[in-house]
Amino acid sequence: MTDSQKHIIGLVFYPGMTSLDIVGPHQVFSALPGVELHRIWKTLDPITCDDGLVILPDTTFANCPPLDVICVGGGLEQRSVVDDPEVLEFFRKQGSTAKFITSVCGGSEFLAKAGLLQGYRAATHWGMREQLMANLGVEVGTERVVVDRNRITGGGVTAGIDFGLTIASILYDEETAKIVQLLLEYDPAPPFDVGSPEKAGPELVKKAVLFMQGLSSLELAKSAS
């Protein structure tokens, strides 16, 4: 761990986000030396994630310092936030000076709509790939983490840990990232080898899409009630 420089990392939280998208990277970043972490939203009001977890921001858009790393995740309810002009302007402002512009899962949509992925490859949740390519003109990679110059993007949800370790290796060095991985005992051994659409096969993917659409419809019904 040779880098003594302080790194200012901002994680953008919002109502209806998927907690693990950001909690995974947050756990990695919090284990790094010399990191100043900001949990950011418009206000300091509690935020309820799409799984019911409640998170308390500590930094607002208005008082956020210039960030070295800005990061955002996705969520079942991101559609109610992703076109918010105030949110997109915050990304544009921070993205104009940040050393690294990053996302996990569907968070790449925020970056794309803020104009921060033009000419870059990016990863996203497999269910978002077509939308990112067809509607937003982003070249989408199927890797778990895509590094394209200073744009670093992770795939869906659990890829946030891989993403965080990748950033740790860039900010510090490979050994530091390995130490953090060991401290977290991050040694994936899933009970089923179906963690990507390529491995799961078309039948299971179709069922997963229907399941995901059902969850989204439920969230829309809840928000309308």
GIMO-V191805 format. One record per backbone hydrogen bond with DSSP energy under -0.5 kcal/mol. CO is the residue of the C=O (numbers start at 1). NH is the residue of the N-H. If there is no record, write none. Layout:
co nh
CO NH
CO NH
This chain:
co nh
2 4
7 9
7 36
8 68
8 69
9 38
10 12
10 71
11 13
11 40
12 73
14 17
16 77
17 19
17 50
18 21
18 22
19 22
19 23
20 24
22 26
23 27
24 28
25 29
26 30
27 31
28 31
29 32
32 35
34 7
35 37
36 9
38 11
38 40
39 58
39 59
40 13
41 61
45 57
47 49
47 55
48 16
49 52
53 49
55 47
55 57
59 41
60 64
61 64
68 99
68 100
69 10
70 102
71 12
72 104
74 18
75 78
77 80
78 81
78 82
81 84
84 88
85 89
86 90
87 91
88 92
89 93
90 94
91 95
92 96
93 96
94 97
94 98
100 70
100 102
101 152
102 72
103 154
104 107
105 108
106 109
107 110
107 111
108 112
109 113
110 114
111 116
112 115
117 120
120 139
122 141
124 156
125 128
125 129
126 129
128 132
129 133
130 134
131 135
131 136
132 138
133 137
138 140
139 122
144 155
145 147
146 148
146 153
148 151
150 101
150 152
151 148
152 103
153 146
154 105
155 105
156 159
157 160
158 161
158 162
159 163
160 164
161 165
162 166
163 167
164 168
165 169
166 170
167 171
168 172
173 177
174 178
175 179
176 180
177 181
178 182
179 183
180 184
181 186
182 185
185 187
192 194
196 199
196 200
197 201
201 205
202 206
203 207
204 208
205 209
206 210
207 211
208 212
209 213
210 214
211 215
212 216
213 217
214 218
215 219
216 220
217 221
218 222
219 223
220 224
221 225
